[in-house]
């Protein structure tokens, strides 16, 4: 087991700072959280359904899927977590897992103690506010996924999902053409979109033929961002990624 240094938590802190205002002391409290690494093989659960956990899982590398299942044990991907996501941050206040977490690719997980997070937020209430805001964004993403599988057609679903992942990875800037790693199988992408693998294959072929995007070989290449966003009915506001510094809210003011 190797232990993390402050750099391993910096990506998560950067995520919090993109939406919240934290003092230097509060930032150090995040960077000083005790935690340790776990390497997880692809297609392996590292949090089981209804398992009691004593840590939250920060994704350092790879992709992670959140799964729920019906009474017959048939699963559905309900979220894809990328590096920088604290995939089960809500477990700090609800330790029994209401969904399973599985590595979609080989993944590196940073296990962050619930006790340490609770201690830090007790000392610095503004940290609790920032973590609450992070959970709110996860809830907004879930809401969009419900709309995706319930009200959008297949082409729109896949285009929306590709736009979301590209935005969350923060690789676009102002570019119309760019690429990003996306190490999921066609079957996993189909599961996330509530489609069959055959149907997703047709959609991806359509997006490629229309000059919008190419997905395959563990990578997505966006050929026309504006066109893909129109095809996916995508508006990034729910992701809260472009908040201006002066618009970041801090309810609890520093002493």
TORKOL-4160 file (C-alpha; in steps of 0.2 Angstrom, whole numbers, padded with zeros to 4 digits, m for minus):
255
<pt num="1" X="0000" Y="0000" Z="0000"/>
<pt num="2" X="0007" Y="0017" Z="m0004"/>
<pt num="3" X="0001" Y="0033" Z="0004"/>
<pt num="4" X="m0004" Y="0049" Z="m0005"/>
<pt num="5" X="0005" Y="0066" Z="m0005"/>
<pt num="6" X="m0004" Y="0083" Z="m0007"/>
<pt num="7" X="m0002" Y="0082" Z="m0026"/>
<pt num="8" X="m0014" Y="0067" Z="m0026"/>
<pt num="9" X="m0028" Y="0077" Z="m0018"/>
<pt num="10" X="m0025" Y="0093" Z="m0028"/>
<pt num="11" X="m0036" Y="0088" Z="m0043"/>
<pt num="12" X="m0051" Y="0086" Z="m0031"/>
<pt num="13" X="m0047" Y="0103" Z="m0022"/>
<pt num="14" X="m0046" Y="0111" Z="m0039"/>
<pt num="15" X="m0063" Y="0104" Z="m0043"/>
<pt num="16" X="m0070" Y="0112" Z="m0027"/>
<pt num="17" X="m0061" Y="0129" Z="m0030"/>
<pt num="18" X="m0070" Y="0130" Z="m0047"/>
<pt num="19" X="m0086" Y="0132" Z="m0038"/>
<pt num="20" X="m0082" Y="0137" Z="m0020"/>
<pt num="21" X="m0072" Y="0150" Z="m0011"/>
<pt num="22" X="m0060" Y="0142" Z="0002"/>
<pt num="23" X="m0046" Y="0150" Z="0012"/>
<pt num="24" X="m0028" Y="0144" Z="0012"/>
<pt num="25" X="m0031" Y="0135" Z="0029"/>
<pt num="26" X="m0046" Y="0126" Z="0022"/>
<pt num="27" X="m0037" Y="0121" Z="0006"/>
<pt num="28" X="m0023" Y="0114" Z="0017"/>
<pt num="29" X="m0036" Y="0104" Z="0026"/>
<pt num="30" X="m0041" Y="0095" Z="0010"/>
<pt num="31" X="m0023" Y="0092" Z="0005"/>
<pt num="32" X="m0019" Y="0085" Z="0022"/>
<pt num="33" X="m0033" Y="0072" Z="0022"/>
<pt num="34" X="m0026" Y="0055" Z="0026"/>
<pt num="35" X="m0029" Y="0042" Z="0013"/>
<pt num="36" X="m0021" Y="0027" Z="0003"/>
<pt num="37" X="m0021" Y="0020" Z="m0014"/>
<pt num="38" X="m0030" Y="0005" Z="m0022"/>
<pt num="39" X="m0027" Y="m0002" Z="m0039"/>
<pt num="40" X="m0043" Y="m0010" Z="m0046"/>
<pt num="41" X="m0044" Y="m0021" Z="m0062"/>
<pt num="42" X="m0056" Y="m0017" Z="m0075"/>
<pt num="43" X="m0074" Y="m0024" Z="m0073"/>
<pt num="44" X="m0071" Y="m0026" Z="m0054"/>
<pt num="45" X="m0082" Y="m0019" Z="m0040"/>
<pt num="46" X="m0073" Y="m0010" Z="m0027"/>
<pt num="47" X="m0089" Y="m0005" Z="m0017"/>
<pt num="48" X="m0103" Y="m0017" Z="m0017"/>
<pt num="49" X="m0121" Y="m0014" Z="m0016"/>
<pt num="50" X="m0127" Y="m0011" Z="0002"/>
<pt num="51" X="m0109" Y="m0013" Z="0008"/>
<pt num="52" X="m0105" Y="m0003" Z="0023"/>
<pt num="53" X="m0090" Y="0008" Z="0019"/>
<pt num="54" X="m0079" Y="0019" Z="0030"/>
<pt num="55" X="m0070" Y="0029" Z="0016"/>
<pt num="56" X="m0075" Y="0039" Z="0001"/>
<pt num="57" X="m0067" Y="0035" Z="m0016"/>
<pt num="58" X="m0057" Y="0048" Z="m0026"/>
<pt num="59" X="m0054" Y="0043" Z="m0044"/>
<pt num="60" X="m0035" Y="0046" Z="m0048"/>
<pt num="61" X="m0034" Y="0037" Z="m0064"/>
<pt num="62" X="m0046" Y="0027" Z="m0076"/>
<pt num="63" X="m0065" Y="0027" Z="m0077"/>
<pt num="64" X="m0077" Y="0021" Z="m0064"/>
<pt num="65" X="m0096" Y="0016" Z="m0066"/>
<pt num="66" X="m0109" Y="0018" Z="m0054"/>
<pt num="67" X="m0122" Y="0003" Z="m0055"/>
<pt num="68" X="m0139" Y="0000" Z="m0048"/>
<pt num="69" X="m0149" Y="m0016" Z="m0052"/>
<pt num="70" X="m0166" Y="m0023" Z="m0051"/>
<pt num="71" X="m0173" Y="m0038" Z="m0041"/>
<pt num="72" X="m0166" Y="m0050" Z="m0054"/>
<pt num="73" X="m0148" Y="m0043" Z="m0052"/>
<pt num="74" X="m0149" Y="m0035" Z="m0070"/>
<pt num="75" X="m0137" Y="m0020" Z="m0069"/>
<pt num="76" X="m0138" Y="m0002" Z="m0076"/>
<pt num="77" X="m0124" Y="0011" Z="m0077"/>
<pt num="78" X="m0131" Y="0027" Z="m0069"/>
<pt num="79" X="m0115" Y="0037" Z="m0068"/>
<pt num="80" X="m0098" Y="0038" Z="m0076"/>
<pt num="81" X="m0084" Y="0045" Z="m0064"/>
<pt num="82" X="m0068" Y="0052" Z="m0071"/>
<pt num="83" X="m0052" Y="0057" Z="m0063"/>
<pt num="84" X="m0055" Y="0070" Z="m0050"/>
<pt num="85" X="m0072" Y="0064" Z="m0045"/>
<pt num="86" X="m0075" Y="0059" Z="m0027"/>
<pt num="87" X="m0087" Y="0045" Z="m0033"/>
<pt num="88" X="m0096" Y="0041" Z="m0017"/>
<pt num="89" X="m0094" Y="0057" Z="m0007"/>
<pt num="90" X="m0112" Y="0056" Z="m0001"/>
<pt num="91" X="m0106" Y="0040" Z="0009"/>
<pt num="92" X="m0099" Y="0051" Z="0022"/>
<pt num="93" X="m0116" Y="0054" Z="0028"/>
<pt num="94" X="m0124" Y="0038" Z="0022"/>
<pt num="95" X="m0111" Y="0024" Z="0024"/>
<pt num="96" X="m0121" Y="0010" Z="0017"/>
<pt num="97" X="m0119" Y="0010" Z="m0002"/>
<pt num="98" X="m0135" Y="0012" Z="m0011"/>
<pt num="99" X="m0126" Y="0008" Z="m0028"/>
<pt num="100" X="m0111" Y="m0002" Z="m0033"/>
<pt num="101" X="m0094" Y="0006" Z="m0040"/>
<pt num="102" X="m0085" Y="m0004" Z="m0053"/>
<pt num="103" X="m0069" Y="0000" Z="m0062"/>
<pt num="104" X="m0074" Y="0002" Z="m0081"/>
<pt num="105" X="m0055" Y="0002" Z="m0085"/>
<pt num="106" X="m0040" Y="m0001" Z="m0074"/>
<pt num="107" X="m0042" Y="0012" Z="m0061"/>
<pt num="108" X="m0032" Y="0020" Z="m0047"/>
<pt num="109" X="m0043" Y="0024" Z="m0032"/>
<pt num="110" X="m0038" Y="0035" Z="m0017"/>
<pt num="111" X="m0048" Y="0030" Z="m0002"/>
<pt num="112" X="m0051" Y="0045" Z="0010"/>
<pt num="113" X="m0057" Y="0041" Z="0027"/>
<pt num="114" X="m0074" Y="0046" Z="0032"/>
<pt num="115" X="m0068" Y="0051" Z="0050"/>
<pt num="116" X="m0055" Y="0062" Z="0043"/>
<pt num="117" X="m0068" Y="0071" Z="0031"/>
<pt num="118" X="m0080" Y="0073" Z="0046"/>
<pt num="119" X="m0066" Y="0080" Z="0057"/>
<pt num="120" X="m0060" Y="0093" Z="0043"/>
<pt num="121" X="m0078" Y="0099" Z="0040"/>
<pt num="122" X="m0081" Y="0101" Z="0059"/>
<pt num="123" X="m0066" Y="0112" Z="0060"/>
<pt num="124" X="m0070" Y="0121" Z="0044"/>
<pt num="125" X="m0089" Y="0122" Z="0040"/>
<pt num="126" X="m0085" Y="0130" Z="0024"/>
<pt num="127" X="m0078" Y="0114" Z="0018"/>
<pt num="128" X="m0095" Y="0105" Z="0022"/>
<pt num="129" X="m0103" Y="0119" Z="0011"/>
<pt num="130" X="m0090" Y="0115" Z="m0003"/>
<pt num="131" X="m0093" Y="0096" Z="m0002"/>
<pt num="132" X="m0112" Y="0099" Z="m0002"/>
<pt num="133" X="m0110" Y="0109" Z="m0018"/>
<pt num="134" X="m0100" Y="0095" Z="m0026"/>
<pt num="135" X="m0114" Y="0082" Z="m0022"/>
<pt num="136" X="m0127" Y="0094" Z="m0029"/>
<pt num="137" X="m0118" Y="0094" Z="m0046"/>
<pt num="138" X="m0118" Y="0075" Z="m0045"/>
<pt num="139" X="m0137" Y="0076" Z="m0043"/>
<pt num="140" X="m0139" Y="0088" Z="m0058"/>
<pt num="141" X="m0129" Y="0075" Z="m0068"/>
<pt num="142" X="m0140" Y="0061" Z="m0063"/>
<pt num="143" X="m0155" Y="0072" Z="m0068"/>
<pt num="144" X="m0149" Y="0074" Z="m0085"/>
<pt num="145" X="m0145" Y="0055" Z="m0087"/>
<pt num="146" X="m0164" Y="0052" Z="m0082"/>
<pt num="147" X="m0169" Y="0064" Z="m0096"/>
<pt num="148" X="m0157" Y="0055" Z="m0108"/>
<pt num="149" X="m0164" Y="0038" Z="m0106"/>
<pt num="150" X="m0182" Y="0043" Z="m0104"/>
<pt num="151" X="m0185" Y="0057" Z="m0117"/>
<pt num="152" X="m0170" Y="0058" Z="m0129"/>
<pt num="153" X="m0168" Y="0047" Z="m0145"/>
<pt num="154" X="m0153" Y="0036" Z="m0147"/>
<pt num="155" X="m0142" Y="0049" Z="m0157"/>
<pt num="156" X="m0146" Y="0063" Z="m0145"/>
<pt num="157" X="m0142" Y="0052" Z="m0130"/>
<pt num="158" X="m0125" Y="0047" Z="m0136"/>
<pt num="159" X="m0120" Y="0064" Z="m0142"/>
<pt num="160" X="m0126" Y="0072" Z="m0125"/>
<pt num="161" X="m0115" Y="0059" Z="m0116"/>
<pt num="162" X="m0100" Y="0063" Z="m0126"/>
<pt num="163" X="m0102" Y="0081" Z="m0124"/>
<pt num="164" X="m0104" Y="0079" Z="m0105"/>
<pt num="165" X="m0088" Y="0069" Z="m0103"/>
<pt num="166" X="m0078" Y="0080" Z="m0114"/>
<pt num="167" X="m0084" Y="0095" Z="m0104"/>
<pt num="168" X="m0081" Y="0087" Z="m0087"/>
<pt num="169" X="m0063" Y="0082" Z="m0092"/>
<pt num="170" X="m0060" Y="0101" Z="m0096"/>
<pt num="171" X="m0050" Y="0098" Z="m0112"/>
<pt num="172" X="m0060" Y="0108" Z="m0125"/>
<pt num="173" X="m0056" Y="0126" Z="m0121"/>
<pt num="174" X="m0063" Y="0136" Z="m0135"/>
<pt num="175" X="m0058" Y="0123" Z="m0148"/>
<pt num="176" X="m0070" Y="0115" Z="m0161"/>
<pt num="177" X="m0059" Y="0100" Z="m0164"/>
<pt num="178" X="m0051" Y="0091" Z="m0149"/>
<pt num="179" X="m0049" Y="0073" Z="m0142"/>
<pt num="180" X="m0050" Y="0065" Z="m0125"/>
<pt num="181" X="m0047" Y="0048" Z="m0118"/>
<pt num="182" X="m0062" Y="0037" Z="m0115"/>
<pt num="183" X="m0058" Y="0020" Z="m0111"/>
<pt num="184" X="m0075" Y="0012" Z="m0111"/>
<pt num="185" X="m0081" Y="m0002" Z="m0122"/>
<pt num="186" X="m0096" Y="0000" Z="m0134"/>
<pt num="187" X="m0106" Y="m0012" Z="m0123"/>
<pt num="188" X="m0102" Y="0000" Z="m0108"/>
<pt num="189" X="m0107" Y="0015" Z="m0118"/>
<pt num="190" X="m0123" Y="0007" Z="m0123"/>
<pt num="191" X="m0127" Y="0002" Z="m0105"/>
<pt num="192" X="m0125" Y="0020" Z="m0100"/>
<pt num="193" X="m0136" Y="0026" Z="m0114"/>
<pt num="194" X="m0149" Y="0013" Z="m0111"/>
<pt num="195" X="m0147" Y="0006" Z="m0128"/>
<pt num="196" X="m0141" Y="m0010" Z="m0136"/>
<pt num="197" X="m0123" Y="m0011" Z="m0142"/>
<pt num="198" X="m0129" Y="m0013" Z="m0160"/>
<pt num="199" X="m0139" Y="0003" Z="m0159"/>
<pt num="200" X="m0124" Y="0012" Z="m0152"/>
<pt num="201" X="m0113" Y="0006" Z="m0166"/>
<pt num="202" X="m0126" Y="0013" Z="m0178"/>
<pt num="203" X="m0126" Y="0030" Z="m0169"/>
<pt num="204" X="m0107" Y="0031" Z="m0168"/>
<pt num="205" X="m0106" Y="0028" Z="m0187"/>
<pt num="206" X="m0119" Y="0041" Z="m0190"/>
<pt num="207" X="m0110" Y="0054" Z="m0180"/>
<pt num="208" X="m0094" Y="0050" Z="m0189"/>
<pt num="209" X="m0102" Y="0051" Z="m0206"/>
<pt num="210" X="m0109" Y="0068" Z="m0202"/>
<pt num="211" X="m0092" Y="0074" Z="m0197"/>
<pt num="212" X="m0097" Y="0077" Z="m0178"/>
<pt num="213" X="m0086" Y="0064" Z="m0168"/>
<pt num="214" X="m0076" Y="0048" Z="m0169"/>
<pt num="215" X="m0077" Y="0036" Z="m0154"/>
<pt num="216" X="m0066" Y="0021" Z="m0153"/>
<pt num="217" X="m0049" Y="0013" Z="m0148"/>
<pt num="218" X="m0051" Y="0021" Z="m0130"/>
<pt num="219" X="m0053" Y="0039" Z="m0137"/>
<pt num="220" X="m0066" Y="0051" Z="m0143"/>
<pt num="221" X="m0061" Y="0064" Z="m0156"/>
<pt num="222" X="m0073" Y="0078" Z="m0158"/>
<pt num="223" X="m0073" Y="0085" Z="m0176"/>
<pt num="224" X="m0087" Y="0098" Z="m0174"/>
<pt num="225" X="m0091" Y="0103" Z="m0156"/>
<pt num="226" X="m0105" Y="0115" Z="m0160"/>
<pt num="227" X="m0113" Y="0102" Z="m0171"/>
<pt num="228" X="m0111" Y="0088" Z="m0158"/>
<pt num="229" X="m0119" Y="0100" Z="m0145"/>
<pt num="230" X="m0134" Y="0103" Z="m0156"/>
<pt num="231" X="m0136" Y="0085" Z="m0160"/>
<pt num="232" X="m0135" Y="0081" Z="m0141"/>
<pt num="233" X="m0146" Y="0096" Z="m0135"/>
<pt num="234" X="m0132" Y="0099" Z="m0124"/>
<pt num="235" X="m0131" Y="0114" Z="m0112"/>
<pt num="236" X="m0116" Y="0113" Z="m0100"/>
<pt num="237" X="m0124" Y="0124" Z="m0086"/>
<pt num="238" X="m0129" Y="0110" Z="m0075"/>
<pt num="239" X="m0111" Y="0105" Z="m0074"/>
<pt num="240" X="m0106" Y="0121" Z="m0065"/>
<pt num="241" X="m0089" Y="0122" Z="m0074"/>
<pt num="242" X="m0089" Y="0140" Z="m0080"/>
<pt num="243" X="m0092" Y="0149" Z="m0064"/>
<pt num="244" X="m0084" Y="0166" Z="m0064"/>
<pt num="245" X="m0074" Y="0169" Z="m0048"/>
<pt num="246" X="m0085" Y="0184" Z="m0042"/>
<pt num="247" X="m0100" Y="0172" Z="m0044"/>
<pt num="248" X="m0094" Y="0159" Z="m0033"/>
<pt num="249" X="m0105" Y="0158" Z="m0017"/>
<pt num="250" X="m0098" Y="0156" Z="0001"/>
<pt num="251" X="m0112" Y="0156" Z="0014"/>
<pt num="252" X="m0101" Y="0154" Z="0029"/>
<pt num="253" X="m0089" Y="0169" Z="0029"/>
<pt num="254" X="m0071" Y="0166" Z="0036"/>
<pt num="255" X="m0068" Y="0172" Z="0054"/>
